[in-house]
Amino acid sequence: MLRAIDISTSALIAQRQRMNTIAGNIANANTTRNAQGESVPFQRRMVTFAANESLSGTSTEGVGVNYQVEIDMGRPARPVYEPGHPDANADGIVLYPDIETIQEFANAMDASRAYEANVAVIEISKEMANLGLRILA
C-alpha cells in the first residue's frame, strides 16, 4: 500500500512542476527580453518525465517519476512587424516567443487530470489500508 502512495506522491510532485512550467510559459507568452534586459525572446519550457528506478527494489515493482525542465529549442521566435516597439530591429520586426496558449491550456488540463488521478490512487490506497486494519481488528 505504501509503495503505491510513494509512487503517486512522486507523480504529484512531477505534475505540479509541469503545471508551474506551463503557467510560466503562458505568463511569458509576450516577453521579448531576458532577465539581463537584452532583447532576447523567452524560450518555451517543457517538462519531461522518466521512471525513477531508485524507488524500485526489484524489476517487478512499480517505480516513481523523475522530471526535468528543459528549454524547447525546436521553436524559433515568432517575428511580428511592430516598428514602434522598443525591441524592434531596423526592419521593425519584434521577436516574440512561439508559445501557443491553446496548446499550453490543453497541456494544463492534461496535467490537472493526471494530478487528480494520482490523488485518487492515494485515496484508494488509504481506504484499502483502513479496510485491512478493520479486518485484523
N, CA, C and O atoms as a MOPAC input file, in Angstrom:
PM7 MOZYME 1SCF
protein

 N      0.81600 1    -1.20200 1     0.00000 1
 C      0.00000 1     0.00000 1     0.00000 1
 C      0.86000 1     1.26600 1     0.00000 1
 O      0.60400 1     2.20800 1    -0.75100 1
 N      1.87600 1     1.26800 1     0.85200 1
 C      2.70000 1     2.46300 1     0.96800 1
 C      3.50200 1     2.72200 1    -0.29700 1
 O      3.79700 1     3.87700 1    -0.60700 1
 N      3.86200 1     1.68400 1    -1.03200 1
 C      4.57500 1     1.88700 1    -2.30100 1
 C      3.70800 1     2.65300 1    -3.28100 1
 O      4.18100 1     3.55500 1    -3.97200 1
 N      2.43000 1     2.28400 1    -3.33700 1
 C      1.52100 1     2.97900 1    -4.24800 1
 C      1.42900 1     4.45400 1    -3.88000 1
 O      1.38200 1     5.31300 1    -4.76000 1
 N      1.40400 1     4.74800 1    -2.59600 1
 C      1.34900 1     6.15000 1    -2.15300 1
 C      2.64800 1     6.86200 1    -2.50400 1
 O      2.62300 1     8.01100 1    -2.94400 1
 N      3.79400 1     6.18700 1    -2.31400 1
 C      5.08300 1     6.79600 1    -2.67000 1
 C      5.17000 1     7.10200 1    -4.16400 1
 O      5.62800 1     8.17300 1    -4.56300 1
 N      4.73100 1     6.15900 1    -4.97200 1
 C      4.77800 1     6.34500 1    -6.42300 1
 C      3.85400 1     7.47900 1    -6.84300 1
 O      4.23700 1     8.32300 1    -7.65300 1
 N      2.64200 1     7.50600 1    -6.30100 1
 C      1.70300 1     8.57200 1    -6.64800 1
 C      2.18100 1     9.92400 1    -6.14500 1
 O      1.94600 1    10.94400 1    -6.79200 1
 N      2.84800 1     9.94100 1    -5.00000 1
 C      3.38100 1    11.20200 1    -4.48700 1
 C      4.44700 1    11.75300 1    -5.42900 1
 O      4.47300 1    12.95400 1    -5.70000 1
 N      5.32600 1    10.88700 1    -5.92900 1
 C      6.34000 1    11.36700 1    -6.87500 1
 C      5.67900 1    11.88500 1    -8.15800 1
 O      6.15300 1    12.85000 1    -8.75700 1
 N      4.59700 1    11.24800 1    -8.57200 1
 C      3.87300 1    11.71000 1    -9.75700 1
 C      3.18500 1    13.04700 1    -9.49000 1
 O      3.13500 1    13.90200 1   -10.37400 1
 N      2.65600 1    13.23700 1    -8.28200 1
 C      2.03200 1    14.51900 1    -7.92800 1
 C      3.05500 1    15.65200 1    -7.99300 1
 O      2.76600 1    16.73100 1    -8.51000 1
 N      4.23800 1    15.39700 1    -7.47100 1
 C      5.28900 1    16.41300 1    -7.49700 1
 C      5.66800 1    16.74800 1    -8.93600 1
 O      5.84500 1    17.91800 1    -9.27300 1
 N      5.79200 1    15.73200 1    -9.78300 1
 C      6.15000 1    15.95200 1   -11.18700 1
 C      5.05700 1    16.72800 1   -11.91800 1
 O      5.36200 1    17.62900 1   -12.70000 1
 N      3.79300 1    16.39300 1   -11.67600 1
 C      2.68900 1    17.10200 1   -12.34000 1
 C      2.56800 1    18.54100 1   -11.83200 1
 O      2.20000 1    19.43800 1   -12.59100 1
 N      2.87400 1    18.76000 1   -10.55800 1
 C      2.85900 1    20.13400 1   -10.03800 1
 C      3.92500 1    20.97000 1   -10.73500 1
 O      3.68100 1    22.12500 1   -11.08100 1
 N      5.11100 1    20.38900 1   -10.94300 1
 C      6.16700 1    21.10500 1   -11.65500 1
 C      5.74700 1    21.37400 1   -13.09500 1
 O      6.04100 1    22.43500 1   -13.64600 1
 N      5.06500 1    20.42000 1   -13.69600 1
 C      4.57000 1    20.60700 1   -15.06300 1
 C      3.58700 1    21.77500 1   -15.12500 1
 O      3.64600 1    22.59600 1   -16.04000 1
 N      2.68400 1    21.84300 1   -14.14500 1
 C      1.71800 1    22.96000 1   -14.09800 1
 C      2.44100 1    24.29500 1   -13.89800 1
 O      2.08500 1    25.28700 1   -14.53400 1
 N      3.44000 1    24.33000 1   -13.03400 1
 C      4.20100 1    25.55500 1   -12.81900 1
 C      4.92700 1    25.99200 1   -14.08900 1
 O      4.99000 1    27.18300 1   -14.39700 1
 N      5.47000 1    25.03400 1   -14.81800 1
 C      6.16500 1    25.33400 1   -16.06300 1
 C      5.19700 1    25.86300 1   -17.11400 1
 O      5.51600 1    26.81200 1   -17.83000 1
 N      4.03400 1    25.26300 1   -17.21000 1
 C      3.01500 1    25.72400 1   -18.16200 1
 C      2.57000 1    27.13900 1   -17.80800 1
 O      2.41200 1    27.98500 1   -18.68900 1
 N      2.36700 1    27.39300 1   -16.51800 1
 C      1.97300 1    28.74100 1   -16.08000 1
 C      3.04100 1    29.76200 1   -16.44900 1
 O      2.72500 1    30.87800 1   -16.86300 1
 N      4.30200 1    29.37900 1   -16.30000 1
 C      5.39600 1    30.27200 1   -16.69000 1
 C      5.39900 1    30.54700 1   -18.18300 1
 O      5.66000 1    31.67300 1   -18.60800 1
 N      5.11100 1    29.53000 1   -18.98000 1
 C      5.03800 1    29.72300 1   -20.43100 1
 C      3.93400 1    30.70100 1   -20.80300 1
 O      4.13700 1    31.59900 1   -21.62000 1
 N      2.76800 1    30.52200 1   -20.20000 1
 C      1.64000 1    31.41000 1   -20.50700 1
 C      1.94400 1    32.83100 1   -20.05900 1
 O      1.64800 1    33.78900 1   -20.77200 1
 N      2.53800 1    32.96600 1   -18.87300 1
 C      2.85200 1    34.29800 1   -18.34300 1
 C      3.87800 1    35.02600 1   -19.20900 1
 O      3.86900 1    36.25500 1   -19.27300 1
 N      4.75600 1    34.28700 1   -19.86800 1
 C      5.81600 1    34.90500 1   -20.66800 1
 C      5.55600 1    34.84100 1   -22.16800 1
 O      6.48800 1    34.96600 1   -22.96300 1
 N      4.31700 1    34.64900 1   -22.55800 1
 C      3.98800 1    34.49800 1   -23.98500 1
 C      4.33700 1    35.74300 1   -24.80300 1
 O      4.52100 1    35.64700 1   -26.01600 1
 N      4.43000 1    36.90100 1   -24.16300 1
 C      4.75900 1    38.13900 1   -24.88700 1
 C      6.04700 1    38.77300 1   -24.38900 1
 O      6.27200 1    39.96400 1   -24.60300 1
 N      6.88700 1    38.00100 1   -23.73100 1
 C      8.13900 1    38.52800 1   -23.18100 1
 C      9.20200 1    38.58300 1   -24.26100 1
 O      9.54400 1    37.56600 1   -24.86400 1
 N      9.72100 1    39.77900 1   -24.50100 1
 C     10.71100 1    39.97400 1   -25.56400 1
 C     12.11200 1    40.21700 1   -25.02500 1
 O     13.05000 1    40.38100 1   -25.80500 1
 N     12.27200 1    40.24500 1   -23.70000 1
 C     13.59400 1    40.46500 1   -23.10200 1
 C     13.90700 1    39.37900 1   -22.08300 1
 O     13.00900 1    38.80800 1   -21.46500 1
 N     15.19300 1    39.10400 1   -21.91900 1
 C     15.59900 1    38.12600 1   -20.91500 1
 C     15.81500 1    38.83200 1   -19.57600 1
 O     15.56600 1    40.03200 1   -19.46200 1
 N     16.27300 1    38.10100 1   -18.57500 1
 C     16.44900 1    38.64900 1   -17.22700 1
 C     17.51600 1    39.73900 1   -17.18000 1
 O     17.47300 1    40.59700 1   -16.29800 1
 N     18.46500 1    39.72600 1   -18.10400 1
 C     19.51300 1    40.74100 1   -18.14200 1
 C     19.08800 1    41.99200 1   -18.90600 1
 O     19.87100 1    42.93400 1   -19.02700 1
 N     17.86800 1    42.01500 1   -19.41700 1
 C     17.36100 1    43.16700 1   -20.15200 1
 C     17.72400 1    43.17200 1   -21.61900 1
 O     17.46300 1    44.15000 1   -22.31900 1
 N     18.32300 1    42.09700 1   -22.09400 1
 C     18.68200 1    42.00700 1   -23.50200 1
 C     17.45500 1    41.64600 1   -24.32700 1
 O     16.54400 1    40.97100 1   -23.84600 1
 N     17.44300 1    42.10000 1   -25.56300 1
 C     16.30800 1    41.84500 1   -26.44400 1
 C     16.37700 1    40.42000 1   -26.99500 1
 O     16.70600 1    40.20000 1   -28.16100 1
 N     16.05700 1    39.45700 1   -26.12200 1
 C     16.05400 1    38.03800 1   -26.47400 1
 C     14.70500 1    37.48700 1   -26.01800 1
 O     14.39000 1    37.55900 1   -24.83000 1
 N     13.90500 1    36.93900 1   -26.92800 1
 C     12.58100 1    36.44900 1   -26.52100 1
 C     12.67100 1    35.24100 1   -25.59000 1
 O     13.62500 1    34.46500 1   -25.63900 1
 N     11.67000 1    35.10600 1   -24.75400 1
 C     11.55300 1    33.97800 1   -23.83000 1
 C     11.49700 1    32.68700 1   -24.62700 1
 O     10.87000 1    32.64100 1   -25.68500 1
 N     12.14000 1    31.64600 1   -24.13800 1
 C     12.08100 1    30.32400 1   -24.75500 1
 C     11.11900 1    29.46000 1   -23.95400 1
 O     11.20800 1    29.39700 1   -22.72800 1
 N     10.21400 1    28.80400 1   -24.63500 1
 C      9.23700 1    27.92300 1   -24.00100 1
 C      9.94000 1    26.82100 1   -23.22200 1
 O     10.93800 1    26.26200 1   -23.67800 1
 N      9.40700 1    26.51400 1   -22.03500 1
 C      9.91800 1    25.42000 1   -21.22200 1
 C      8.97300 1    24.23400 1   -21.34700 1
 O      7.78200 1    24.39500 1   -21.61500 1
 N      9.52200 1    23.04700 1   -21.15100 1
 C      8.69000 1    21.84700 1   -21.14300 1
 C      9.26400 1    20.88900 1   -20.10000 1
 O     10.44800 1    20.94200 1   -19.77000 1
 N      8.40900 1    20.02600 1   -19.59700 1
 C      8.81400 1    19.06000 1   -18.58600 1
 C      8.80300 1    17.67600 1   -19.22400 1
 O      7.83900 1    17.28700 1   -19.88400 1
 N      9.88700 1    16.94700 1   -19.01600 1
 C      9.94500 1    15.56600 1   -19.48100 1
 C      9.97200 1    14.65600 1   -18.25600 1
 O     10.55700 1    14.99400 1   -17.22700 1
 N      9.33300 1    13.50800 1   -18.38500 1
 C      9.24100 1    12.54800 1   -17.29100 1
 C     10.07600 1    11.31600 1   -17.61700 1
 O     10.26900 1    10.95700 1   -18.77900 1
 N     10.56200 1    10.68400 1   -16.55700 1
 C     11.28700 1     9.41900 1   -16.68600 1
 C     11.00600 1     8.58900 1   -15.44600 1
 O     10.66900 1     9.12400 1   -14.39000 1
 N     11.14700 1     7.28800 1   -15.58300 1
 C     10.94200 1     6.40200 1   -14.44500 1
 C     12.06700 1     6.58400 1   -13.44000 1
 O     13.23900 1     6.67600 1   -13.80700 1
 N     11.69300 1     6.63400 1   -12.16100 1
 C     12.66100 1     6.74100 1   -11.07300 1
 C     12.92800 1     5.34400 1   -10.54500 1
 O     12.19800 1     4.85000 1    -9.68600 1
 N     13.96100 1     4.71100 1   -11.05100 1
 C     14.28100 1     3.32900 1   -10.68900 1
 C     14.74100 1     3.20700 1    -9.24300 1
 O     14.72900 1     2.10700 1    -8.69100 1
 N     15.14700 1     4.31000 1    -8.61300 1
 C     15.66600 1     4.22700 1    -7.24800 1
 C     14.57700 1     3.86600 1    -6.23900 1
 O     14.88900 1     3.37400 1    -5.15400 1
 N     13.31400 1     4.09800 1    -6.56900 1
 C     12.23300 1     3.72100 1    -5.67100 1
 C     11.88900 1     2.24600 1    -5.76600 1
 O     11.14900 1     1.72200 1    -4.93300 1
 N     12.41500 1     1.58300 1    -6.76200 1
 C     12.07700 1     0.17700 1    -7.00400 1
 C     13.15300 1    -0.72800 1    -6.42600 1
 O     14.34300 1    -0.53000 1    -6.67100 1
 N     12.72500 1    -1.72500 1    -5.65600 1
 C     13.66600 1    -2.69000 1    -5.11200 1
 C     14.00500 1    -3.77400 1    -6.11600 1
 O     15.13600 1    -4.26000 1    -6.14400 1
 N     13.03800 1    -4.16300 1    -6.94300 1
 C     13.25800 1    -5.19600 1    -7.95500 1
 C     12.63400 1    -4.73400 1    -9.26000 1
 O     11.96200 1    -3.70400 1    -9.31800 1
 N     12.86800 1    -5.51400 1   -10.30300 1
 C     12.33900 1    -5.13400 1   -11.60600 1
 C     10.83200 1    -5.36700 1   -11.71200 1
 O     10.20900 1    -4.89500 1   -12.66300 1
 N     10.22900 1    -6.08700 1   -10.75500 1
 C      8.79900 1    -6.36800 1   -10.83200 1
 C      7.96800 1    -5.35400 1   -10.05100 1
 O      6.74100 1    -5.36200 1   -10.14300 1
 N      8.61500 1    -4.48900 1    -9.29000 1
 C      7.87700 1    -3.48600 1    -8.51800 1
 C      7.65500 1    -2.23800 1    -9.36300 1
 O      8.32100 1    -2.01800 1   -10.37500 1
 N      6.70500 1    -1.43600 1    -8.91800 1
 C      6.45000 1    -0.16900 1    -9.58200 1
 C      7.58100 1     0.80500 1    -9.32800 1
 O      8.39600 1     0.60800 1    -8.42600 1
 N      7.62400 1     1.83900 1   -10.11500 1
 C      8.66100 1     2.85600 1    -9.98200 1
 C      8.00400 1     4.22100 1    -9.84800 1
 O      6.82600 1     4.38500 1   -10.16600 1
 N      8.76000 1     5.18800 1    -9.38200 1
 C      8.26300 1     6.54900 1    -9.25900 1
 C      8.53600 1     7.34800 1   -10.51600 1
 O      8.85300 1     6.79100 1   -11.56700 1
 N      8.40800 1     8.66100 1   -10.39600 1
 C      8.56600 1     9.55000 1   -11.54000 1
 C      9.65200 1    10.57700 1   -11.24100 1
 O      9.64500 1    11.21300 1   -10.18600 1
 N     10.57300 1    10.73100 1   -12.16600 1
 C     11.52500 1    11.84100 1   -12.15400 1
 C     11.09400 1    12.80600 1   -13.24400 1
 O     10.48900 1    12.39700 1   -14.23500 1
 N     11.39900 1    14.07400 1   -13.07000 1
 C     11.08100 1    15.06000 1   -14.10600 1
 C     12.28400 1    15.95400 1   -14.33800 1
 O     13.17200 1    16.07100 1   -13.49200 1
 N     12.29100 1    16.57400 1   -15.49200 1
 C     13.33600 1    17.52800 1   -15.82700 1
 C     12.71800 1    18.63700 1   -16.66000 1
 O     11.98600 1    18.37200 1   -17.61400 1
 N     13.01400 1    19.88000 1   -16.29700 1
 C     12.53200 1    21.03000 1   -17.05300 1
 C     13.58500 1    21.34900 1   -18.10700 1
 O     14.76300 1    21.53100 1   -17.79600 1
 N     13.13900 1    21.41200 1   -19.35400 1
 C     14.04500 1    21.68000 1   -20.46700 1
 C     13.53200 1    22.85800 1   -21.27500 1
 O     12.33800 1    23.15800 1   -21.27700 1
 N     14.44200 1    23.51200 1   -21.95200 1
 C     14.07200 1    24.59900 1   -22.85600 1
 C     13.78700 1    23.99800 1   -24.22000 1
 O     14.57800 1    23.21000 1   -24.73800 1
 N     12.65000 1    24.37500 1   -24.80300 1
 C     12.24100 1    23.86300 1   -26.11500 1
 C     12.98200 1    24.65400 1   -27.19400 1
 O     12.55700 1    25.73800 1   -27.59400 1
 N     14.08100 1    24.09600 1   -27.64700 1
 C     14.90700 1    24.77700 1   -28.65200 1
 C     14.38300 1    24.56000 1   -30.07400 1
 O     14.90400 1    25.15300 1   -31.01900 1
 N     13.38200 1    23.73700 1   -30.23100 1
 C     12.85200 1    23.42500 1   -31.55600 1
 C     11.91900 1    24.48700 1   -32.11300 1
 O     11.47800 1    24.38800 1   -33.25900 1
 N     11.61700 1    25.49100 1   -31.32100 1
 C     10.69100 1    26.52300 1   -31.78400 1
 C     11.42200 1    27.86100 1   -31.91000 1
 O     11.83600 1    28.44400 1   -30.90800 1
 N     11.57600 1    28.33700 1   -33.13400 1
 C     12.21100 1    29.65100 1   -33.28900 1
 C     11.24800 1    30.76300 1   -32.86100 1
 O     10.04000 1    30.55000 1   -32.76400 1
 N     11.79100 1    31.92200 1   -32.61500 1
 C     10.97200 1    33.06800 1   -32.22200 1
 C      9.99500 1    33.43000 1   -33.34300 1
 O     10.24900 1    33.17400 1   -34.52000 1
 N      8.88500 1    34.02400 1   -32.94800 1
 C      7.83100 1    34.41500 1   -33.89100 1
 C      8.02200 1    35.88900 1   -34.26300 1
 O      7.85600 1    36.75900 1   -33.40800 1
 N      8.36600 1    36.18500 1   -35.52000 1
 C      8.57100 1    37.59100 1   -35.90300 1
 C      7.23100 1    38.30300 1   -36.13600 1
 O      6.32800 1    37.77500 1   -36.78600 1
 N      7.13700 1    39.51200 1   -35.58700 1
 C      5.94200 1    40.33300 1   -35.74900 1
 C      6.39200 1    41.73500 1   -36.15200 1
 O      7.32700 1    42.28800 1   -35.57400 1
 N      5.71800 1    42.30000 1   -37.14700 1
 C      6.06200 1    43.64600 1   -37.59500 1
 C      5.42300 1    44.67000 1   -36.66300 1
 O      4.20700 1    44.86500 1   -36.68200 1
 N      6.25000 1    45.32100 1   -35.85100 1
 C      5.81600 1    46.37800 1   -34.92700 1
 C      6.90800 1    47.44400 1   -34.87700 1
 O      7.73200 1    47.44100 1   -33.96300 1
 N      6.92100 1    48.34800 1   -35.84100 1
 C      8.03200 1    49.31100 1   -35.91600 1
 C      8.13100 1    50.24800 1   -34.70600 1
 O      9.21200 1    50.78200 1   -34.45700 1
 N      7.06600 1    50.46900 1   -33.95300 1
 C      7.12100 1    51.35900 1   -32.80600 1
 C      7.54900 1    50.69200 1   -31.50800 1
 O      7.72600 1    51.37000 1   -30.49600 1
 N      7.71400 1    49.39800 1   -31.52000 1
 C      8.08100 1    48.65200 1   -30.31000 1
 C      9.55200 1    48.92500 1   -29.95400 1
 O     10.39500 1    48.98800 1   -30.84900 1
 N      9.86800 1    49.08700 1   -28.67000 1
 C     11.26400 1    49.36200 1   -28.29500 1
 C     12.24600 1    48.23200 1   -28.63100 1
 O     13.44900 1    48.47500 1   -28.71600 1
 N     11.75900 1    47.02000 1   -28.81800 1
 C     12.63500 1    45.89500 1   -29.14100 1
 C     12.65600 1    45.57100 1   -30.63000 1
 O     13.19300 1    44.54000 1   -31.03400 1
 N     12.07500 1    46.44800 1   -31.44700 1
 C     12.04800 1    46.20800 1   -32.89300 1
 C     13.44300 1    46.40700 1   -33.47700 1
 O     14.19800 1    47.27900 1   -33.04600 1
 N     13.76800 1    45.57500 1   -34.47000 1
 C     15.06000 1    45.74000 1   -35.14500 1
 C     14.93200 1    46.84200 1   -36.20500 1
 O     13.91300 1    47.52800 1   -36.27400 1
 N     15.95300 1    47.00100 1   -37.01200 1
 C     15.96400 1    48.07400 1   -38.01600 1
 C     14.82800 1    47.93000 1   -39.02800 1
 O     14.39100 1    48.92300 1   -39.60900 1
 N     14.34300 1    46.70400 1   -39.24500 1
 C     13.24700 1    46.46300 1   -40.18900 1
 C     11.88000 1    46.56400 1   -39.52400 1
 O     10.85900 1    46.36900 1   -40.18400 1
 N     11.84300 1    46.86800 1   -38.22200 1
 C     10.58200 1    46.97700 1   -37.49400 1
 C     10.03500 1    45.63600 1   -37.02200 1
 O      8.85800 1    45.53500 1   -36.67500 1
 N     10.86600 1    44.61800 1   -37.00400 1
 C     10.45100 1    43.27500 1   -36.60100 1
 C     10.79000 1    43.05900 1   -35.12300 1
 O     11.90900 1    43.32000 1   -34.68000 1
 N      9.79700 1    42.57900 1   -34.37700 1
 C      9.98700 1    42.20700 1   -32.97600 1
 C      9.88600 1    40.68800 1   -32.89500 1
 O      8.98900 1    40.08200 1   -33.48100 1
 N     10.81400 1    40.08600 1   -32.16500 1
 C     10.79100 1    38.64000 1   -31.99200 1
 C     10.06000 1    38.29900 1   -30.69700 1
 O     10.48700 1    38.67600 1   -29.60600 1
 N      8.94300 1    37.57200 1   -30.84200 1
 C      8.14400 1    37.12200 1   -29.70300 1
 C      8.33700 1    35.61600 1   -29.52100 1
 O      8.67700 1    34.91500 1   -30.47400 1
 N      8.12300 1    35.11800 1   -28.30200 1
 C      8.20100 1    33.66900 1   -28.10000 1
 C      7.12500 1    32.95500 1   -28.91000 1
 O      6.01500 1    33.46000 1   -29.08200 1
 N      7.47500 1    31.77600 1   -29.40200 1
 C      6.49300 1    30.97700 1   -30.14400 1
 C      5.76400 1    30.06700 1   -29.15700 1
 O      6.01300 1    28.86300 1   -29.09500 1
 N      4.85900 1    30.67400 1   -28.38800 1
 C      4.08500 1    29.95200 1   -27.38900 1
 C      2.62500 1    29.99900 1   -27.80400 1
 O      2.03700 1    31.07300 1   -27.93600 1
 N      2.04800 1    28.82600 1   -28.00700 1
 C      0.64000 1    28.73000 1   -28.37900 1
 C     -0.17000 1    28.52800 1   -27.10100 1
 O     -0.10000 1    27.47000 1   -26.47400 1
 N     -0.93500 1    29.54300 1   -26.72100 1
 C     -1.65800 1    29.47900 1   -25.44500 1
 C     -2.70800 1    28.37000 1   -25.44400 1
 O     -2.96700 1    27.77800 1   -24.39600 1
 N     -3.30900 1    28.07800 1   -26.57800 1
 C     -4.29500 1    26.99200 1   -26.64000 1
 C     -3.61900 1    25.66200 1   -26.30200 1
 O     -4.15300 1    24.86700 1   -25.53000 1
 N     -2.45000 1    25.43000 1   -26.88100 1
 C     -1.70100 1    24.20600 1   -26.60000 1
 C     -1.30000 1    24.16000 1   -25.12900 1
 O     -1.36400 1    23.10000 1   -24.50600 1
 N     -0.89000 1    25.29100 1   -24.57100 1
 C     -0.49200 1    25.33300 1   -23.16500 1
 C     -1.68700 1    25.04300 1   -22.25500 1
 O     -1.54600 1    24.33300 1   -21.25900 1
 N     -2.85000 1    25.58200 1   -22.58600 1
 C     -4.04900 1    25.29300 1   -21.78800 1
 C     -4.44300 1    23.81400 1   -21.88800 1
 O     -4.86800 1    23.21500 1   -20.90000 1
 N     -4.30200 1    23.23700 1   -23.06500 1
 C     -4.58300 1    21.80100 1   -23.21600 1
 C     -3.60200 1    20.97800 1   -22.38800 1
 O     -3.99700 1    20.00300 1   -21.74700 1
 N     -2.33400 1    21.36100 1   -22.39700 1
 C     -1.34000 1    20.67000 1   -21.57500 1
 C     -1.65800 1    20.83000 1   -20.08800 1
 O     -1.45700 1    19.90300 1   -19.30300 1
 N     -2.15300 1    22.00700 1   -19.70500 1
 C     -2.51800 1    22.25000 1   -18.30400 1
 C     -3.68700 1    21.35700 1   -17.89100 1
 O     -3.70400 1    20.82400 1   -16.78100 1
 N     -4.64700 1    21.19700 1   -18.77200 1
 C     -5.77500 1    20.31200 1   -18.46300 1
 C     -5.30600 1    18.86800 1   -18.32800 1
 O     -5.77200 1    18.14200 1   -17.44900 1
 N     -4.39400 1    18.45200 1   -19.18800 1
 C     -3.84000 1    17.10500 1   -19.12200 1
 C     -3.10200 1    16.90100 1   -17.80000 1
 O     -3.27200 1    15.86900 1   -17.15100 1
 N     -2.29800 1    17.86000 1   -17.40300 1
 C     -1.57000 1    17.76800 1   -16.13700 1
 C     -2.53500 1    17.74800 1   -14.95400 1
 O     -2.31800 1    17.03000 1   -13.97800 1
 N     -3.58600 1    18.53000 1   -15.04700 1
 C     -4.58700 1    18.57100 1   -13.97600 1
 C     -5.28100 1    17.22200 1   -13.82300 1
 O     -5.49700 1    16.75700 1   -12.70400 1
 N     -5.62600 1    16.60200 1   -14.92900 1
 C     -6.27700 1    15.28800 1   -14.88700 1
 C     -5.32800 1    14.23000 1   -14.31800 1
 O     -5.74600 1    13.37700 1   -13.53500 1
 N     -4.07100 1    14.28500 1   -14.70300 1
 C     -3.08900 1    13.33600 1   -14.17000 1
 C     -2.91200 1    13.55000 1   -12.66800 1
 O     -2.77400 1    12.58600 1   -11.91500 1
 N     -2.91400 1    14.79500 1   -12.23800 1
 C     -2.80900 1    15.10800 1   -10.81200 1
 C     -4.00300 1    14.52200 1   -10.05900 1
 O     -3.84400 1    13.89000 1    -9.01500 1
 N     -5.20800 1    14.74500 1   -10.60800 1
 C     -6.42600 1    14.20500 1    -9.98300 1
 C     -6.38800 1    12.68200 1    -9.90900 1
 O     -6.80600 1    12.10200 1    -8.90700 1
 N     -5.89600 1    12.03500 1   -10.94600 1
 C     -5.82800 1    10.57400 1   -10.95700 1
 C     -4.88400 1    10.06900 1    -9.86000 1
 O     -5.17200 1     9.06700 1    -9.20500 1
 N     -3.78600 1    10.74700 1    -9.66700 1
 C     -2.84500 1    10.32500 1    -8.63000 1
 C     -3.38500 1    10.59200 1    -7.23700 1
 O     -3.10700 1     9.82600 1    -6.31500 1
 N     -4.14900 1    11.65900 1    -7.06400 1
 C     -4.80900 1    11.89300 1    -5.77700 1
 C     -5.80700 1    10.77300 1    -5.51200 1
 O     -5.92200 1    10.30100 1    -4.38100 1
 N     -6.52500 1    10.34300 1    -6.54100 1
 C     -7.48200 1     9.23900 1    -6.38200 1
 C     -6.77200 1     7.94700 1    -5.98200 1
 O     -7.28100 1     7.19500 1    -5.15100 1
 N     -5.60800 1     7.68400 1    -6.56000 1
 C     -4.84400 1     6.48100 1    -6.20000 1
 C     -4.45500 1     6.53500 1    -4.72600 1
 O     -4.53900 1     5.52700 1    -4.02500 1
 N     -4.03800 1     7.68400 1    -4.26100 1
 C     -3.66400 1     7.82400 1    -2.85000 1
 C     -4.87400 1     7.59400 1    -1.95200 1
 O     -4.77500 1     6.90600 1    -0.93600 1
 N     -6.00900 1     8.16600 1    -2.32300 1
 C     -7.22500 1     7.98600 1    -1.52400 1
 C     -7.65600 1     6.52200 1    -1.47700 1
 O     -8.02100 1     6.01300 1    -0.41700 1
 N     -7.61400 1     5.85100 1    -2.61600 1
 C     -7.99900 1     4.43300 1    -2.66500 1
 C     -7.02300 1     3.58900 1    -1.85800 1
 O     -7.43700 1     2.65700 1    -1.16900 1
 N     -5.73700 1     3.90000 1    -1.93500 1
 C     -4.74000 1     3.16300 1    -1.14500 1
 C     -4.99100 1     3.33800 1     0.34100 1
 O     -4.86300 1     2.38400 1     1.10800 1
 N     -5.34400 1     4.53900 1     0.75300 1
 C     -5.65800 1     4.77400 1     2.16400 1
 C     -6.89100 1     3.98800 1     2.59700 1
 O     -6.91600 1     3.41300 1     3.68500 1
 N     -7.92100 1     3.96400 1     1.73400 1
 C     -9.13200 1     3.20000 1     2.04500 1
 C     -8.82300 1     1.70700 1     2.16300 1
 O     -9.33400 1     1.03300 1     3.05800 1
 N     -7.98700 1     1.19300 1     1.25800 1
 C     -7.62600 1    -0.22300 1     1.31200 1
 C     -6.87300 1    -0.54000 1     2.59400 1
 O     -7.11400 1    -1.58000 1     3.20800 1
 N     -5.96900 1     0.33600 1     3.00900 1
 C     -5.22400 1     0.11800 1     4.25200 1
 C     -6.17100 1     0.13400 1     5.45700 1
 O     -6.03100 1    -0.68200 1     6.36800 1
 N     -7.12700 1     1.05600 1     5.45900 1
 C     -8.09900 1     1.11500 1     6.55000 1
 C     -8.97000 1    -0.14100 1     6.59400 1
 O     -9.25400 1    -0.66500 1     7.67100 1
 N     -9.38900 1    -0.61700 1     5.44000 1
 C    -10.18200 1    -1.85400 1     5.40000 1
 C     -9.37600 1    -3.04500 1     5.90800 1
 O     -9.90200 1    -3.90100 1     6.61900 1
 N     -8.11300 1    -3.09500 1     5.54400 1
 C     -7.25100 1    -4.17300 1     6.02900 1
 C     -7.10500 1    -4.14000 1     7.54900 1
 O     -7.09000 1    -5.18300 1     8.20300 1
 N     -7.00000 1    -2.94600 1     8.09700 1
 C     -6.90800 1    -2.81300 1     9.55600 1
 C     -8.20500 1    -3.22600 1    10.24700 1
 O     -8.18600 1    -3.78900 1    11.34100 1
 N     -9.33600 1    -2.93700 1     9.59200 1
 C    -10.62700 1    -3.34900 1    10.16000 1
 C    -10.77600 1    -4.85800 1    10.20200 1
 O    -11.32500 1    -5.42300 1    11.14700 1
 N    -10.26900 1    -5.50200 1     9.14800 1
 C    -10.34900 1    -6.96900 1     9.10000 1
 C     -9.51500 1    -7.58000 1    10.22100 1
 O     -9.91400 1    -8.56700 1    10.83800 1
 N     -8.35300 1    -6.98200 1    10.47500 1
 C     -7.47900 1    -7.50600 1    11.53500 1
 C     -8.03500 1    -7.25000 1    12.93900 1
 O     -7.73300 1    -7.98800 1    13.87800 1
 N     -8.84100 1    -6.21300 1    13.07200 1
 C     -9.33700 1    -5.85800 1    14.41700 1
 C    -10.52600 1    -6.68600 1    14.83000 1
 O    -11.05200 1    -6.50600 1    15.92900 1

